[in-house]
Amino acid sequence: MSPKKDSTQFSYPSPRTISPNSSARPSREQRLPGNNGKNKRNWIKPRSWANFLTVMWHRFKNLFFSLKNYDILSPNLAMRRQVKRSLRHRPTLGLSDWFESFCQPRQIAYPVVNFLYTRLETYSGIELGKLLPSDRLEEDLRWTDLCGFDWQIILCDDFMQQFNVDMTCCIEDFSPNTIEDLMLLLHQQFKHR
């Protein structure tokens, strides 16, 4: 005995009867975020095991080279220990002492010095109170090895957030030799805001 069809029961329309403007539920591809229904998925659909293995091999190689490059571009901790050892005989000055000793005679603004004092220590792991304005960033301190290769970009981003000063126009020419050059560059940007 088969059940009777109730005439009040809802039936789904066939795909041919759905118009583009109807309220029917969109397909899965159309519901993907950032997809307006024109594109398929962003990743490759494997059609066979060989294709699947090729895709997975490419993803594995990409991950391997990403990790390898991360190690090359990240801070060098052995170099950081070596620089800290070479600076251990120097006295550590607090922010106010460092400002009065080195920055006030050069008329560098206190907010810039405060910014540098905290940020450079965060980037390098070395207390700025042990550094002198005449210390050369690359030759004496190996600054890029201590901070990583993108320290200039991070510094410019932090400067933008702190002082609302866009330094992207001078990022290409951003190559200070000493701590003093870096202070003067940031002070000039701070003055012209």
C-alpha positions as CSV (number, residue, x, y, z in Angstrom):
1,M,0.0,0.0,0.0
2,S,1.6,3.2,-1.1
3,P,1.0,6.4,0.8
4,K,-1.3,8.9,-0.7
5,K,0.0,12.2,-2.0
6,D,-1.4,15.1,-0.1
7,S,-2.1,18.0,-2.4
8,T,-1.2,20.5,0.3
9,Q,2.3,19.0,0.7
10,F,5.2,21.3,-0.6
11,S,7.2,20.0,-3.5
12,Y,10.5,21.4,-4.7
13,P,10.5,23.0,-8.1
14,S,12.6,21.4,-10.8
15,P,15.9,23.1,-11.7
16,R,14.4,24.2,-15.0
17,T,11.6,26.1,-13.4
18,I,13.8,28.2,-11.1
19,S,14.4,31.7,-12.5
20,P,17.7,33.6,-11.7
21,N,15.7,36.1,-9.5
22,S,13.9,33.4,-7.5
23,S,14.5,32.9,-3.8
24,A,15.9,29.4,-4.2
25,R,18.9,28.5,-2.2
26,P,22.2,29.2,-4.0
27,S,24.6,26.4,-4.8
28,R,27.6,25.7,-2.5
29,E,30.1,27.4,-4.9
30,Q,27.9,30.5,-4.9
31,R,27.9,30.6,-1.1
32,L,31.7,30.5,-0.7
33,P,32.9,33.8,0.8
34,G,34.2,36.2,-1.7
35,N,32.6,34.3,-4.5
36,N,30.0,36.0,-6.6
37,G,28.9,32.8,-8.3
38,K,31.2,33.2,-11.3
39,N,34.3,31.4,-10.0
40,K,34.8,27.9,-8.8
41,R,36.8,27.2,-5.7
42,N,40.1,28.8,-5.3
43,W,42.0,25.5,-4.8
44,I,42.7,22.8,-7.4
45,K,40.3,19.9,-7.5
46,P,42.3,16.7,-8.1
47,R,40.8,14.6,-10.8
48,S,43.0,11.5,-10.1
49,W,45.4,10.2,-7.6
50,A,48.4,11.4,-9.7
51,N,47.0,14.9,-9.8
52,F,46.2,14.8,-6.1
53,L,49.8,13.7,-5.3
54,T,51.2,16.4,-7.5
55,V,49.1,19.1,-5.7
56,M,50.1,17.8,-2.3
57,W,53.8,17.7,-3.3
58,H,53.7,21.3,-4.4
59,R,52.0,22.3,-1.1
60,F,54.7,20.4,0.8
61,K,57.5,22.1,-1.1
62,N,55.9,25.5,-0.5
63,L,55.7,24.8,3.2
64,F,59.3,23.6,3.3
65,F,60.7,26.6,1.5
66,S,58.6,29.0,3.7
67,L,60.1,27.5,6.8
68,K,63.6,27.6,5.3
69,N,63.2,31.3,4.4
70,Y,61.7,32.1,7.8
71,D,64.9,30.8,9.4
72,I,67.1,32.9,7.2
73,L,65.0,36.1,7.6
74,S,64.4,35.8,11.4
75,P,66.6,37.3,14.1
76,N,69.9,35.5,14.8
77,L,69.9,34.6,18.5
78,A,73.6,33.6,18.5
79,M,74.6,37.0,17.2
80,R,72.3,38.7,19.8
81,R,74.1,36.9,22.6
82,Q,77.5,37.9,21.1
83,V,76.5,41.6,20.9
84,K,75.1,41.5,24.4
85,R,78.4,40.0,25.7
86,S,80.4,42.8,24.0
87,L,78.1,45.5,25.6
88,R,78.0,44.1,29.1
89,H,80.8,46.3,30.4
90,R,78.8,49.5,29.5
91,P,76.6,51.1,32.1
92,T,72.9,51.0,31.6
93,L,71.2,54.4,31.5
94,G,67.5,54.9,32.1
95,L,65.4,56.8,29.7
96,S,65.7,60.1,31.4
97,D,69.5,59.8,31.8
98,W,69.9,58.7,28.2
99,F,67.7,61.6,27.0
100,E,69.6,64.2,29.0
101,S,73.0,62.8,28.0
102,F,72.6,62.3,24.3
103,C,69.4,63.7,22.9
104,Q,68.8,67.0,24.7
105,P,72.0,68.6,23.4
106,R,70.9,67.5,19.8
107,Q,67.4,68.9,20.5
108,I,65.6,65.7,19.7
109,A,62.0,65.6,20.9
110,Y,61.4,63.5,24.0
111,P,58.4,61.5,22.4
112,V,60.8,60.3,19.6
113,V,63.4,59.3,22.2
114,N,60.8,57.5,24.3
115,F,59.5,55.7,21.2
116,L,63.0,54.6,20.1
117,Y,64.1,53.6,23.6
118,T,61.2,51.2,24.0
119,R,60.9,49.9,20.4
120,L,64.5,49.3,19.6
121,E,64.8,47.2,22.7
122,T,61.8,45.2,21.7
123,Y,63.1,44.6,18.2
124,S,66.7,43.8,19.1
125,G,66.5,42.4,22.6
126,I,69.3,44.8,23.6
127,E,68.8,47.6,26.2
128,L,69.0,50.9,24.5
129,G,70.5,52.4,27.7
130,K,73.7,50.5,26.9
131,L,74.0,51.9,23.4
132,L,75.7,55.2,22.3
133,P,74.4,57.4,19.5
134,S,77.7,56.8,17.7
135,D,77.2,53.1,17.6
136,R,77.0,51.9,14.0
137,L,73.9,49.8,13.4
138,E,75.4,47.3,11.0
139,E,79.1,47.3,11.6
140,D,79.1,47.5,15.4
141,L,75.7,46.1,16.4
142,R,74.8,43.8,13.4
143,W,71.3,45.3,13.7
144,T,69.7,43.4,10.8
145,D,70.9,40.1,12.3
146,L,69.5,41.1,15.7
147,C,66.1,42.3,14.6
148,G,65.4,40.5,11.4
149,F,65.4,41.7,7.8
150,D,62.1,43.6,8.1
151,W,62.9,45.8,11.1
152,Q,62.7,49.0,9.1
153,I,59.2,48.2,7.9
154,I,58.0,47.3,11.4
155,L,59.6,50.5,12.8
156,C,57.8,52.6,10.1
157,D,54.5,50.9,10.9
158,D,54.9,51.5,14.6
159,F,55.9,55.1,14.0
160,M,52.8,55.5,12.0
161,Q,50.6,54.0,14.7
162,Q,52.2,56.1,17.5
163,F,52.5,59.5,15.8
164,N,50.3,59.2,12.7
165,V,53.3,60.0,10.5
166,D,53.5,58.1,7.2
167,M,57.1,57.2,6.4
168,T,56.5,55.1,3.3
169,C,57.8,57.8,1.1
170,C,61.3,57.5,2.7
171,I,61.4,53.8,3.3
172,E,63.6,53.2,0.2
173,D,66.2,55.7,1.4
174,F,65.9,54.4,5.0
175,S,69.5,53.4,5.7
176,P,70.8,55.1,8.8
177,N,74.4,54.3,9.7
178,T,74.3,55.1,13.4
179,I,71.7,55.3,16.2
180,E,72.1,59.1,16.0
181,D,71.2,59.1,12.3
182,L,68.1,57.0,13.1
183,M,67.1,59.4,15.9
184,L,67.6,62.5,13.6
185,L,65.6,60.9,10.8
186,L,62.6,60.1,13.1
187,H,62.9,63.5,14.7
188,Q,62.6,65.2,11.3
189,Q,59.6,63.1,10.4
190,F,58.1,63.9,13.7
191,K,58.6,67.7,13.2
192,H,57.0,67.7,9.7
193,R,53.8,66.0,10.7
